[in-house]
């Protein structure tokens, strides 16, 4: 009697495990389908990020190579410098340190739009 009861409990647990495995498999299948639909969009986004990184690097290089003040040996006119204004925060602009942070913020924003 105890052996039969133990066998029935084991069979019930195995059936539950198989059913849960099937449920998880369906969820993963749906997730993979959604990711496959987003793949072109993510690739375009990644290419745009790479392009913007390259343009920022080119701008930095141009700023470093170009002298700030040209030599004015013959000019005896006084030069005036203005104070730099503190940077004002622009609404809606966030500081992004690297590509991973940018991609993470993209997915956070897309999740917030769906909700």
Backbone as JSON Lines, residues from 0, in Angstrom:
{"i":0,"aa":"X","n":[0.81,-1.19,0.0],"ca":[0.0,0.0,0.0],"c":[0.86,1.27,0.0]}
{"i":1,"aa":"X","n":[1.9,1.32,0.85],"ca":[2.78,2.48,0.93],"c":[3.58,2.64,-0.36]}
{"i":2,"aa":"X","n":[3.96,1.53,-0.98],"ca":[4.72,1.59,-2.23],"c":[3.85,2.16,-3.35]}
{"i":3,"aa":"X","n":[2.61,1.78,-3.38],"ca":[1.69,2.29,-4.41],"c":[1.45,3.78,-4.21]}
{"i":4,"aa":"X","n":[1.26,4.19,-2.98],"ca":[1.05,5.61,-2.68],"c":[2.29,6.43,-3.06]}
{"i":5,"aa":"X","n":[3.47,5.91,-2.77],"ca":[4.71,6.59,-3.12],"c":[4.84,6.7,-4.65]}
{"i":6,"aa":"X","n":[4.49,5.62,-5.35],"ca":[4.54,5.64,-6.81],"c":[3.57,6.67,-7.39]}
{"i":7,"aa":"X","n":[2.38,6.77,-6.83],"ca":[1.4,7.75,-7.3],"c":[1.89,9.18,-7.06]}
{"i":8,"aa":"X","n":[2.52,9.44,-5.92],"ca":[3.05,10.78,-5.63],"c":[4.16,11.13,-6.62]}
{"i":9,"aa":"X","n":[5.04,10.17,-6.88],"ca":[6.13,10.4,-7.83],"c":[5.58,10.65,-9.23]}
{"i":10,"aa":"X","n":[4.57,9.87,-9.64],"ca":[3.97,10.06,-10.96],"c":[3.31,11.43,-11.05]}
{"i":11,"aa":"X","n":[2.63,11.86,-10.0],"ca":[1.99,13.18,-10.0],"c":[3.03,14.29,-10.08]}
{"i":12,"aa":"X","n":[4.12,14.16,-9.34],"ca":[5.18,15.17,-9.38],"c":[5.85,15.22,-10.75]}
{"i":13,"aa":"X","n":[6.09,14.06,-11.35],"ca":[6.69,14.03,-12.68],"c":[5.75,14.64,-13.73]}
{"i":14,"aa":"X","n":[4.47,14.36,-13.62],"ca":[3.5,14.95,-14.55],"c":[3.47,16.46,-14.39]}
{"i":15,"aa":"X","n":[3.52,16.94,-13.16],"ca":[3.56,18.39,-12.92],"c":[4.82,19.02,-13.48]}
{"i":16,"aa":"X","n":[5.95,18.33,-13.32],"ca":[7.21,18.86,-13.84],"c":[7.18,18.92,-15.37]}
{"i":17,"aa":"X","n":[6.6,17.9,-15.99],"ca":[6.51,17.89,-17.46],"c":[5.58,19.01,-17.93]}
{"i":18,"aa":"X","n":[4.47,19.2,-17.26],"ca":[3.55,20.27,-17.64],"c":[4.2,21.64,-17.48]}
{"i":19,"aa":"X","n":[4.92,21.84,-16.39],"ca":[5.6,23.13,-16.18],"c":[6.69,23.34,-17.24]}
{"i":20,"aa":"X","n":[7.41,22.28,-17.6],"ca":[8.42,22.37,-18.65],"c":[7.8,22.76,-19.98]}
{"i":21,"aa":"X","n":[6.63,22.21,-20.3],"ca":[5.94,22.57,-21.53],"c":[5.51,24.04,-21.49]}
{"i":22,"aa":"X","n":[5.01,24.49,-20.35],"ca":[4.59,25.9,-20.18],"c":[5.77,26.84,-20.39]}
{"i":23,"aa":"X","n":[6.9,26.54,-19.79],"ca":[8.11,27.37,-19.93],"c":[8.6,27.34,-21.38]}
{"i":24,"aa":"X","n":[8.51,26.19,-22.02],"ca":[8.93,26.07,-23.42],"c":[8.09,26.97,-24.32]}
{"i":25,"aa":"X","n":[6.79,27.03,-24.09],"ca":[5.91,27.9,-24.88],"c":[6.26,29.36,-24.66]}
{"i":26,"aa":"X","n":[6.51,29.74,-23.42],"ca":[6.88,31.14,-23.11],"c":[8.19,31.51,-23.8]}
{"i":27,"aa":"X","n":[9.16,30.63,-23.79],"ca":[10.45,30.89,-24.43],"c":[10.26,31.0,-25.94]}
{"i":28,"aa":"X","n":[9.39,30.17,-26.5],"ca":[9.11,30.23,-27.94],"c":[8.51,31.58,-28.31]}
{"i":29,"aa":"X","n":[7.57,32.07,-27.52],"ca":[6.96,33.38,-27.77],"c":[8.0,34.49,-27.65]}
{"i":30,"aa":"X","n":[8.85,34.39,-26.64],"ca":[9.92,35.39,-26.44],"c":[10.89,35.39,-27.62]}
{"i":31,"aa":"X","n":[11.28,34.23,-28.09],"ca":[12.2,34.16,-29.22],"c":[11.56,34.75,-30.48]}
{"i":32,"aa":"X","n":[10.26,34.55,-30.66],"ca":[9.57,35.16,-31.79],"c":[9.59,36.68,-31.72]}
{"i":33,"aa":"X","n":[9.36,37.22,-30.52],"ca":[9.39,38.68,-30.34],"c":[10.79,39.22,-30.6]}
{"i":34,"aa":"X","n":[11.8,38.51,-30.12],"ca":[13.18,38.96,-30.34],"c":[13.56,38.89,-31.81]}
{"i":35,"aa":"X","n":[13.06,37.9,-32.51],"ca":[13.35,37.78,-33.95],"c":[12.72,38.95,-34.71]}
{"i":36,"aa":"X","n":[11.53,39.41,-34.28],"ca":[10.9,40.57,-34.91],"c":[11.69,41.85,-34.64]}
{"i":37,"aa":"X","n":[12.29,41.94,-33.46],"ca":[13.04,43.15,-33.09],"c":[14.46,43.18,-33.62]}
{"i":38,"aa":"X","n":[14.95,42.07,-34.15],"ca":[16.35,42.0,-34.57],"c":[16.74,43.08,-35.57]}
{"i":39,"aa":"X","n":[15.97,43.33,-36.64],"ca":[16.37,44.4,-37.58],"c":[16.41,45.77,-36.9]}
{"i":40,"aa":"X","n":[15.44,46.02,-36.04],"ca":[15.4,47.31,-35.34],"c":[16.61,47.48,-34.43]}
{"i":41,"aa":"X","n":[16.98,46.44,-33.72],"ca":[18.13,46.5,-32.82],"c":[19.42,46.67,-33.63]}
{"i":42,"aa":"X","n":[19.52,45.99,-34.78],"ca":[20.72,46.15,-35.61],"c":[20.84,47.57,-36.14]}
{"i":43,"aa":"X","n":[19.73,48.16,-36.58],"ca":[19.76,49.55,-37.04],"c":[20.14,50.49,-35.91]}
{"i":44,"aa":"X","n":[19.59,50.24,-34.74],"ca":[19.9,51.08,-33.58],"c":[21.38,50.98,-33.21]}
{"i":45,"aa":"X","n":[21.91,49.76,-33.24],"ca":[23.32,49.56,-32.94],"c":[24.22,50.26,-33.95]}
{"i":46,"aa":"X","n":[23.84,50.19,-35.22],"ca":[24.62,50.88,-36.26],"c":[24.57,52.39,-36.07]}
{"i":47,"aa":"X","n":[23.4,52.9,-35.69],"ca":[23.27,54.35,-35.45],"c":[24.13,54.77,-34.26]}
{"i":48,"aa":"X","n":[24.18,53.94,-33.23],"ca":[25.02,54.24,-32.07],"c":[26.49,54.23,-32.46]}
{"i":49,"aa":"X","n":[26.9,53.24,-33.24],"ca":[28.29,53.18,-33.7],"c":[28.64,54.41,-34.54]}
{"i":50,"aa":"X","n":[27.73,54.81,-35.41],"ca":[27.96,55.98,-36.26],"c":[28.08,57.24,-35.4]}
{"i":51,"aa":"X","n":[27.22,57.38,-34.4],"ca":[27.3,58.57,-33.55],"c":[28.58,58.56,-32.72]}
{"i":52,"aa":"X","n":[29.01,57.39,-32.25],"ca":[30.28,57.31,-31.51],"c":[31.44,57.72,-32.41]}
{"i":53,"aa":"X","n":[31.41,57.28,-33.66],"ca":[32.48,57.64,-34.59],"c":[32.48,59.14,-34.87]}
{"i":54,"aa":"X","n":[31.29,59.73,-35.03],"ca":[31.24,61.17,-35.3],"c":[31.68,61.98,-34.09]}
{"i":55,"aa":"X","n":[31.34,61.53,-32.89],"ca":[31.79,62.23,-31.69],"c":[33.3,62.13,-31.55]}
{"i":56,"aa":"X","n":[33.85,60.95,-31.84],"ca":[35.3,60.79,-31.78],"c":[35.99,61.7,-32.81]}
{"i":57,"aa":"X","n":[35.39,61.8,-34.01],"ca":[35.96,62.67,-35.03],"c":[35.89,64.14,-34.6]}
{"i":58,"aa":"X","n":[34.8,64.53,-33.97],"ca":[34.68,65.9,-33.5],"c":[35.71,66.2,-32.41]}
{"i":59,"aa":"X","n":[35.91,65.25,-31.49],"ca":[36.92,65.43,-30.45],"c":[38.31,65.56,-31.05]}
{"i":60,"aa":"X","n":[38.59,64.73,-32.05],"ca":[39.89,64.79,-32.7],"c":[40.08,66.12,-33.4]}
{"i":61,"aa":"X","n":[39.05,66.62,-34.07],"ca":[39.15,67.92,-34.73],"c":[39.37,69.04,-33.73]}
{"i":62,"aa":"X","n":[38.73,68.96,-32.58],"ca":[38.91,69.99,-31.56],"c":[40.32,69.95,-30.98]}
{"i":63,"aa":"X","n":[40.88,68.74,-30.83],"ca":[42.23,68.62,-30.26],"c":[43.28,69.09,-31.25]}
{"i":64,"aa":"X","n":[43.06,68.85,-32.53],"ca":[44.06,69.22,-33.54],"c":[44.04,70.71,-33.85]}
{"i":65,"aa":"X","n":[42.89,71.33,-33.78],"ca":[42.77,72.74,-34.12],"c":[43.18,73.61,-32.94]}
{"i":66,"aa":"X","n":[44.08,74.55,-33.15],"ca":[44.49,75.4,-32.02],"c":[43.35,76.32,-31.6]}
{"i":67,"aa":"X","n":[43.25,76.55,-30.29],"ca":[42.19,77.4,-29.76],"c":[42.41,78.87,-30.13]}
{"i":68,"aa":"X","n":[43.64,79.32,-30.01],"ca":[43.97,80.71,-30.32],"c":[45.06,80.72,-31.37]}
{"i":69,"aa":"X","n":[44.86,81.52,-32.37],"ca":[45.91,81.66,-33.38],"c":[46.94,82.64,-32.86]}
{"i":70,"aa":"X","n":[48.18,82.42,-33.25],"ca":[49.24,83.33,-32.82],"c":[49.05,84.69,-33.48]}
{"i":71,"aa":"X","n":[49.0,85.7,-32.67],"ca":[48.84,87.06,-33.18],"c":[50.03,87.88,-32.72]}
{"i":72,"aa":"X","n":[51.15,87.66,-33.37],"ca":[52.38,88.35,-32.95],"c":[52.34,89.82,-33.3]}
{"i":73,"aa":"X","n":[51.75,90.16,-34.46],"ca":[51.72,91.55,-34.89],"c":[50.54,92.32,-34.31]}
{"i":74,"aa":"X","n":[49.55,91.59,-33.79],"ca":[48.38,92.25,-33.22],"c":[48.68,92.72,-31.8]}
{"i":75,"aa":"X","n":[48.52,94.01,-31.57],"ca":[48.71,94.53,-30.23],"c":[47.38,94.91,-29.58]}
{"i":76,"aa":"X","n":[46.28,94.47,-30.17],"ca":[44.97,94.78,-29.6],"c":[44.74,93.92,-28.36]}
{"i":77,"aa":"X","n":[44.09,94.48,-27.35],"ca":[43.81,93.68,-26.15],"c":[42.79,92.59,-26.47]}
{"i":78,"aa":"X","n":[42.91,91.5,-25.74],"ca":[41.99,90.39,-25.91],"c":[41.1,90.32,-24.68]}
{"i":79,"aa":"X","n":[39.84,90.14,-24.89],"ca":[38.89,90.05,-23.8],"c":[38.35,88.63,-23.72]}
{"i":80,"aa":"X","n":[38.26,88.13,-22.51],"ca":[37.7,86.8,-22.3],"c":[36.41,86.95,-21.5]}
{"i":81,"aa":"X","n":[35.41,86.2,-21.89],"ca":[34.16,86.23,-21.14],"c":[34.13,85.04,-20.2]}
{"i":82,"aa":"X","n":[33.34,85.17,-19.16],"ca":[33.2,84.05,-18.23],"c":[32.35,82.97,-18.88]}
{"i":83,"aa":"X","n":[32.69,81.77,-18.56],"ca":[31.89,80.66,-19.06],"c":[30.64,80.52,-18.2]}
{"i":84,"aa":"X","n":[29.54,80.35,-18.86],"ca":[28.28,80.15,-18.16],"c":[28.21,78.69,-17.7]}
{"i":85,"aa":"X","n":[27.58,78.47,-16.56],"ca":[27.42,77.09,-16.11],"c":[26.46,76.38,-17.05]}
{"i":86,"aa":"X","n":[26.69,75.12,-17.25],"ca":[25.86,74.36,-18.17],"c":[24.48,74.15,-17.56]}
{"i":87,"aa":"X","n":[23.5,74.56,-18.29],"ca":[22.13,74.37,-17.84],"c":[21.66,72.99,-18.29]}
{"i":88,"aa":"X","n":[20.9,72.32,-17.44],"ca":[20.37,71.02,-17.81],"c":[19.25,71.2,-18.82]}
{"i":89,"aa":"X","n":[19.3,70.42,-19.87],"ca":[18.27,70.46,-20.89],"c":[17.24,69.4,-20.52]}
{"i":90,"aa":"X","n":[15.97,69.76,-20.45],"ca":[14.96,68.77,-20.09],"c":[14.9,67.63,-21.1]}
{"i":91,"aa":"X","n":[14.83,66.41,-20.6],"ca":[14.73,65.26,-21.48],"c":[16.05,64.7,-21.93]}
{"i":92,"aa":"X","n":[17.16,65.33,-21.57],"ca":[18.48,64.85,-21.98],"c":[19.12,64.14,-20.8]}
{"i":93,"aa":"X","n":[19.64,62.96,-21.04],"ca":[20.29,62.18,-19.99],"c":[21.73,61.89,-20.4]}
{"i":94,"aa":"X","n":[22.6,61.82,-19.42],"ca":[24.01,61.54,-19.68],"c":[24.16,60.03,-19.91]}
{"i":95,"aa":"X","n":[24.8,59.67,-21.01],"ca":[25.06,58.27,-21.34],"c":[26.56,58.1,-21.44]}
{"i":96,"aa":"X","n":[27.09,57.15,-20.69],"ca":[28.53,56.99,-20.61],"c":[29.1,56.04,-21.67]}
{"i":97,"aa":"X","n":[28.35,55.0,-22.04],"ca":[28.88,54.07,-23.03],"c":[27.72,53.43,-23.8]}
{"i":98,"aa":"X","n":[28.07,52.57,-24.74],"ca":[27.07,51.96,-25.62],"c":[26.11,51.07,-24.84]}
{"i":99,"aa":"X","n":[26.61,50.33,-23.85],"ca":[25.75,49.46,-23.07],"c":[24.69,50.25,-22.33]}
{"i":100,"aa":"X","n":[25.09,51.38,-21.77],"ca":[24.14,52.23,-21.06],"c":[23.08,52.76,-22.02]}
{"i":101,"aa":"X","n":[23.5,53.11,-23.23],"ca":[22.58,53.63,-24.23],"c":[21.57,52.56,-24.64]}
{"i":102,"aa":"X","n":[22.05,51.34,-24.88],"ca":[21.16,50.24,-25.27],"c":[20.21,49.91,-24.12]}
{"i":103,"aa":"X","n":[20.71,49.9,-22.87],"ca":[19.86,49.63,-21.71],"c":[18.76,50.68,-21.59]}
{"i":104,"aa":"X","n":[19.09,51.95,-21.79],"ca":[18.09,53.01,-21.71],"c":[17.06,52.88,-22.83]}
{"i":105,"aa":"X","n":[17.51,52.41,-24.02],"ca":[16.58,52.18,-25.12],"c":[15.54,51.14,-24.74]}
{"i":106,"aa":"X","n":[15.98,50.02,-24.16],"ca":[15.04,48.99,-23.78],"c":[14.15,49.42,-22.63]}
{"i":107,"aa":"X","n":[14.69,50.2,-21.69],"ca":[13.86,50.74,-20.6],"c":[12.77,51.65,-21.15]}
{"i":108,"aa":"X","n":[13.14,52.49,-22.11],"ca":[12.16,53.4,-22.71],"c":[11.11,52.64,-23.49]}
{"i":109,"aa":"X","n":[11.52,51.59,-24.21],"ca":[10.53,50.82,-24.99],"c":[9.59,50.06,-24.07]}
{"i":110,"aa":"X","n":[10.1,49.58,-22.92],"ca":[9.22,48.91,-21.95],"c":[8.24,49.9,-21.34]}
{"i":111,"aa":"X","n":[8.71,51.12,-21.09],"ca":[7.83,52.12,-20.48],"c":[6.74,52.54,-21.46]}
{"i":112,"aa":"X","n":[7.02,52.55,-22.77],"ca":[6.02,52.92,-23.75],"c":[4.94,51.85,-23.86]}
{"i":113,"aa":"X","n":[5.31,50.6,-23.72],"ca":[4.33,49.51,-23.81],"c":[3.41,49.48,-22.6]}
{"i":114,"aa":"X","n":[3.94,49.89,-21.45],"ca":[3.14,49.79,-20.22],"c":[2.06,50.84,-20.14]}
